[in-house]
Amino acid sequence: MNRKVLITGAILGILGIILGAFAAHGLEKLVDSDAITSFETGVRYQLYHAFFLLILGGTSIVSLNMKKPIFYLVLIGVIFFSGSIYGLATNALLSFDFKTVAFVTPIGGLLLIMAWVLMLIDIIRNKVD
């Protein structure tokens, strides 16, 4: 499980850097500044959670039983939250109207919060000093 978590964290980090560079150097000519700011928010949260997964996969403080649900909450949360923001920010460039699925953005945010809460609960239960 730790290997999968670490690999996913690294992939999310790589993609976050690529998407951030795209926002800074390619997207700025195609969409307005509000869309760039929104896109960068998606990148920022993706990178935060890439680091989250790298820490999760590299620690023994969180139990193995809890790592799996936390991992899936983060993965789905990033896809919903950051992915929908990427779609909404580039909506004018795409044939699909991402406004029809904008409701997944707060669901993704909730899943990310739940991952953090599960980690906190597990750390408290394990009475880590």
Secondary structure, 3 states (H helix, E strand, C coil): CHHHHHHHHHHHHHHHHHHHHHHHHCHHHCCCHHHHHHHHHHHHHHHHHHHHHHHHHHCCCCCHHHHHHHHHHHHHHHHHHHHHHHHHHCHHHCCCCHHHHCCHHHHHHHHHHHHHHHHHHHHHHCCCC
